[in-house]
Amino acid sequence: MSRWLDEPLGDGLVRRWRLDEVLHEGSTPYQRVLIARTAHGVTLFCDGERQSAERSQLVYHEALLVPALLLARRVRRVLVVGSSEGVVSQLAVAAGAETVDHVDIDQECVRRCAELLPYGYGVAELAAAERGDGPVRVHYADGWDFVHGSDGGYDVVVVDLPDESGAGDSSAGEAAAANSGVAGSGAAPHDRLYGTGFLRRCRELLAGGGVLAYQAGCPTLWRNATLARAASRFAEVFPTVAYHGSDEHEWAFLFGCGEIAAPLALMLRRLPGCRYRPRTIDAGTLRAGSVPPHAIRVGCRSWTCN
């Protein structure tokens, strides 16, 4: 018999998932993990929120990584923080990365994903990455600690985490007041990986021409607080900020880099020669996704569109 899971979307809003078969359910030291068959295929939930689903995961992961591949001067070394499934690591290798350091704090979640998800790492592939046998090297560590202890030299740094806590607030005006990046009382442990201090440290890890890519939240009016705060912080830290809002998913992504006069034009120019051939992104997708929502642009006047 099916059961139902209510995923919170914002204040007073939930999305109801029918779980046709629960493949795994349990708590790790960091979160509650549930993997189930749904109408979207095998789906990963962490702490009651959908993290990825078989039907839409490629749309999400390409939106997170492909713009960074097109903006970066080269793609030899990549750092991935979070992103338990391993899809981003695989795409980076397909794009020509010689080394991918994948850092995730939750070993049990990563291993369950490899066992049960039909996308991302397989069990043998993950075991090799844990040994450092191949281009992908998996590190089970706190992302904050790893980033602050790294020597850098990365062409692309990808940060793929759950939303900053409290992101259900729909006020885009919060951005200006949240630049310090200091987590307040009741903050989730990963909140510090959204702050300006962490962004600056990630910028220091970038090689010349490098790019920082972030899952930056949801652009819908009732769940845009994370995106508003992230836009303001990125504008403070990076000379150039590019935006990509997925046209087939509910998430938006930010890309921070050095001075680039026209990021969209650069991405369009480089797309035909990209070693990784995206299946869900073309030139039209890049154009359509390049303009942030009006509420975000008004709330972050120091940030201009590309």
N, C-alpha and C positions, 0 to 999 in steps of 0.2 A: 504494500500500500504506500502511495506517495505521501510525503509530508511537505510542509511549507516553511520557508524561511523569509522573514521580513527584514530587508536590508534598509537601514536608514539613509535617506537622501538629503534631508535637511530638516528644519524645524517643522514637525507635524507631518512629514512626508516619509513614506516607505515605498520600497519596491518589493513585491512579493514574488519569490521564486518557488516553483514546484520542484522538489527534489525527488526524482524518479527512482534513484538508487544511490544510497550513501556508500561511497567506496572507502572513506576514512573519516573519522572524527575523533579529535583528541586535543589535548593542551600540550604545548611545548613550554619551556621556561619563559617564552616571550609573547605568546599569543595562542589563541584557539584556532585550530586549522580544521577545515572541513572540505573534503573533495567529494563531489557528487555528480551524477548524470542529471542534466537539466535539458530544457528545450534548446539551449545553446551548446549542447555537447558536454563533455567533461569540464567541470567548472571548479575553480579554486576560490574558497572563501576564507578570509582571515578576520577574526574578531567580528564575524557577521557581515562583512562587506566583501562583495565580489572583487577579486583581484585580477582574474583572467578567466576566459572561457574559450573553449575549443573553436567556436564559430567566429569569434571576433579578435582573438589574441594577435593575429598577424597584423590586422589594421592598427591595433594599439602599438605594438612593438616597432613597426615600421615608422609610424608617426613620431615615436620617441627617438629613433636612431637615424633615419635616412637624412633629415635636414642637417644633422651634425656631420654625417659623412660627406655631404655636399659642400659644407662651409669650411671644413678642416683642410689645411694645406696638404696634409698627408694622413694616412691611417695605418700606422705601424704599431703603436702601443695604445691600448684602450683600457680604461678602468671603469668597472661597473660596480656601483654600490646599490645593494638591494636586488630587486628583480629575481626572485627565487627560482623561477622556472628555467632560466638559462637561455631563453630565446635570443636576448640581446647579444650575449656572448657568441652564439652561433652566427648571427647576422654579421657581427663585426669580423669574424674569421672569414666569412664568405666575401666580405668587402676588402680583404687583403691584410687584415691585422696579423702581425707576427706574434704578438703577445697580448693576451687579454687577462687582466687580473680581475676576478669576480669576487667581491667581498659581500658576504651576507652573515648576519649575526645568528640566524636560526638554522643550524645544521639539520635538525629533524624535519623542518618544513621543506628545505631544499631536497632532502633525500626522498621524502614522501612524494614531492612533485615528480622527481625522476622515475619513481616506481609507478605512478598512477596516471600522470598526464600524458596524452598522446602527442604533445608538443614540448619543445625544450629538450633538456638533457634526457638521455636514456640512462639506465642504471650503469652500464659499462662505461659510457662516455663520462658520467659524473665521477666514477671511481678513478678514471685516468686523470681527470682535471684535479681531483683532490691530491693525487700523487704528483701533480705538475708534469704529467707525461703528455706533452702536446702543447699547442698554442694557448689553451685556456688553463688558468691556474686558479682554483677555487680556494678562498681563504675564509674560514669561519671566524669572524672577528667583528667588533663594533666598527661601523663605518667611520665614525668620528676618530677613533683611535688610529685606524689604518691610514686615513687621509693625513692626519697630523704627524704620523711617523714615516710617511712616504718621501722618497727622494724626487718624485715627480717625473717629468719628461714624457707625459702622456699627450697624445694627439687628440684624443677624445676622452672626456670623463662623463659618464652617464650616471645620474642619480634617479633611481626609480623606487619611490617609497609610498606608503599610504599617505593620504592627505594629512596635512598639519592638523592637530587637534583643534576643535572649535570652528572648523571650516564650514559648518552649516549656516553660520551667520551670513546673510546676503549683502552686507554693507561693503561696497567697494571702497568707501571712504576710509576704511581701516588701514589702508596701505600706508598712508603717510605717517601714521602713529606707530607702526610696527617695525620700523627699520632696524631697531637695535638687535633683533634676533635673539633676545634673552627670553628664555622660556619662563612663563609665570607659574603660579601654583596650579596644580592639576594638569600640567602639560604632559603630553606623551613623550617617552624617551627619544623618539625620532624627531621631535620638533626642532631640536638644536641643529639638525642637518638641513633645516630650511633657512636658518638665520644668516645674516650678512657675514658674520665671522667665518662660518663654514664656506660660504660662497667665495670669500676672499682666499681662503686656504686652497680651495679647488682651483681658483684662477692661478695661484702660485704653482700648482702641479702641472699646468699646461705647458707643453713645448711651444715654440714659436708657431703661430698660425693655428693653435689648438682651440678646441671648442668645448664648452660645458653644456650638457643637455640635461634638462630637468623635466620630470613629470610635475606639472605646475598647478594641477587642480582642474576643476570643472568650470566652464565659462557660463553656465546657466545662471540666471539672476538669483535663484534661490540657493546656490551653492558656490558662489564665486569668491569667497573670502580668501581662500588659499591662493588663488590666481592673482587677486588684487595685491596681496602682500608680496608674493613672489615677483610680480612685475616691478613693484617699487624697489625691492631689494636688488634685483638684477640691474635696474637702471642706475643704481648707486655704485655698483661694483664693476660693471663692464662698459667699455666704450660703445659697443654695439650689442643690441639685443634683438634677436629675431623671434618671431612668434609663429607657431603652427598649431592651428586648431583643427583637430581631426574632423573630417566631414562625415565620417561613418561611425564615430564613437563619441562619447560625451566628455572627452578629456582634451586638455590643451597642454602645450609644451613650450618651454622657453629655451633659447640657445644663446649663451653668452660668449663673446669672443672679442678680439682686438678690433681696431678700426677697419670696418668694411663699409664702403660708401653705399652699396646697394646689395644687401644680402640676398634678396629674392632673385635679382638678375644673375647673381653668381650661382645660386642653386640651379636655376634654369639652364644656365650655360654648361654646368658640369653634369647635369643629370644624364645626358646620353652616354657619357663616358664612364659613368660610375660602374665599378667592378661588380658591386652587388646590384642585381636587377630587381627592384621592388615590384611586388605584385599588386599592391593596393595604392600606390602613389604614382602619379604622372605629373606632367607640367601643369595641367589644369588643377590638380589637387593642391600643388604648391601655391599657385596663385590664389585659389579660393581660401586657403587656410592661413594666409599671411597677415590678415587684418584682425587685430584683437576686437572683442566686443566693445561697444560704445561705452558701457559703464566702466570698463577697465581703462580705456583711453582717457576718460574724463577724470577718473580717480588717480591717475598717474601721469600728470601733465608733462613731467620731465622726460617721458619716454615717447618717442615718435615711432610711427610705423615704418617698415622698410619699403 
